[in-house]
Amino acid sequence: MRILDILSPSSVKVPLHATEKHAILDELVDLITESGLCPDPEGVKRAVWERETIRTTGIGMGLAIPHGKCATVPGLVLAIGKPSTPIEFGSLDKKPVELVILLISNPEKKDDHIQALGKISKIMTSPEFRQRAYAATTAAELYGLFREAES
């Protein structure tokens, strides 16, 4: 699996306008809805928020990977956003989040969902990659970093 198989340039936004966690999640779902990748935005928002209330997806090091499953999404969908300023996300390390990577999948795509989370985590473990991603000033630049990471 490649991240670029589920991430389109129109699903990357720099900067995000929202300034708090719930609104950031909604903004990313709205982004994939505008791109035609989310047929049921309210169902997806509900699924993502329900998952988030179980345990934070702010994994630390400035990164959050919210995710959820929704039957109306045919496969996997990815959106990436960079807040204009780091935001409180309830992260495990208690530090604000600088990049939010949203993954939505159909419940029948469990293996693909886990594989995508693993691929995202692998890319984001590089301190150099994180630094460059957090410094990105445009959506095209951020998308390009993921394209470069997979080449």
Beta strands, then each sheet from edge to edge (+ up, - down):
strand 1: 12-16
strand 2: 58-60
strand 3: 63-64
strand 4: 67-69
strand 5: 76-83
strand 6: 99-105
sheet 1: 1+ 5+ 6- 3- 2+
sheet 2: 1+ 5+ 6- 4-
end
